[in-house]
Amino acid sequence: EIGGGFDLFSPTSSSSLSSSDVFYPSSMTNTQWKVQRVVTSVEGELGQAAVAWKCLGGGEERAFTSKLTEAYNVRFVDAPVVGMSGNGVVDDAQYEFEGKRARGCILDRKFEILNRVGKLLQSDDVISWGDDDGERGSISYARNDYPGRIELKTVQRSIEPPSEAGFGSDELIRIQSSAGGGALFVGSNVYRCARVKRRFRRGFDE
């Protein structure tokens, strides 16, 4: 069902990307958080799932195979204003919360890869975030335990803006990586896709 027959190679459009990024509540702007994540179940072919997990930024492989808890830092930054229309600049980071206008922030995807992959990165400066069209869902990097560069590109996105009920996102990500396998496959790439869904509930202090 992954991709649902979606064309991974056609140029992305406003119909497939409902927003320029995934937006988080304004209260998270310029903050850092400690993330803990663990693999709870795997459906389908284990080897392909492991490769997709690693390409999406998974840390040491034993965290996947042994279902260990990963812990790393993430940060949230101001959302850039992108796009133009006949009426001027389009600022799709704005949303309404409890009757007031607010402006969401975005996850620093480069900082996340840097902290999650950690010592497995070839170097800090091998991470490239964003593309020429201002799409912040694209990132590429290189790691010591995988051949060649890994390129991640969001080709489909829908979001649920922050509200009293919470917020979330649904992204289809195209994964481009080296085919590996020695001289026979030099210069060849493999394409995969992964659907990444996130849902956050609003928490209330007692």
C-alpha positions, -999 to +999 in steps of 0.1 A: +000+000+000+030+022+004+028+050-021-007+040-032+004+040-069+020+075-065+045+085-092+077+090-073+096+106-103+072+133-116+079+168-104+062+176-072+032+200-072+010+219-049-016+191-052+009+165-038+025+188-013-002+206+008+024+228+025+061+238+023+070+218+054+055+201+085+047+228+110+049+226+148+033+249+174+049+284+177+057+276+214+084+251+202+103+277+181+140+278+190+138+249+215+156+216+218+140+183+227+153+149+237+138+122+215+135+086+225+123+061+199+122+024+197+111-001+170+080-020+184+071-041+153+081-048+118+057-059+090+069-072+057+105-081+046+129-075+075+159-067+054+141-040+033+126-025+065+161-023+080+175-005+049+147+020+049+151+026+086+188+032+082+184+055+052+158+076+071+185+083+097+185+053+119+215+050+142+235+019+150+219-012+134+215-030+167+189-004+177+168-018+149+176-055+152+174-057+190+147-030+194+168-008+216+158+027+225+174+054+205+180+088+223+191+119+205+184+157+204+162+176+179+156+213+176+129+235+160+136+267+141+117+295+124+099+284+093+111+304+063+086+323+042+085+306+008+065+309-024+048+338-042+013+343-055-006+370-073-013+386-039+023+386-028+042+363-004+026+331+007+033+323+044+018+289+049+033+285+084+005+307+099-024+290+117-051+300+141-052+287+177-078+296+203-089+325+182-054+340+177-031+339+148+002+322+153+032+311+132+045+276+133+081+264+134+097+235+116+120+206+126+156+212+118+160+180+097+198+186+092+203+188+130+182+157+135+203+136+110+235+150+126+224+139+161+207+107+152+233+092+129+261+107+150+295+091+146+283+071+116+283+103+095+313+107+072+315+143+083+292+171+095+294+190+062+281+161+041+245+169+050+226+190+025+191+203+035+165+217+012+164+220-026+164+249-051+126+251-050+126+259-013+112+224-004+125+217+031+116+180+030+146+172+009+179+161+026+210+142+015+239+129+035+266+102+035+274+077+063+303+053+069+282+022+071+264+026+038+278+031+003+274+064-015+251+093-007+215+089+005+190+113-008+156+117+009+129+137-009+093+143+003+071+138-027+037+139-010+026+156+022-005+165+042-005+181+076-029+187+104-021+222+118-018+227+156-051+228+173-067+220+207-068+184+196-031+182+186-013+182+153+003+158+128+017+150+094+017+123+067+047+123+043+057+100+015+095+100+012+114+089-018+147+072-008+176+072-034+207+053-025+236+035-041+229-001-054+263-012-040+273-047-049+308-039-063+320-029-098+289-044-115+266-018-100+289+013-099+269+044-105+236+026-102+210+038-077+181+021-060+148+039-052+126+030-023+098+049-006+086+051+030+055+067+045+062+086+076+032+095+098+034+115+130+006+124+154+009+145+186-017+149+212-020+181+233-008+176+269-022+193+299-002+200+331-019+188+362 
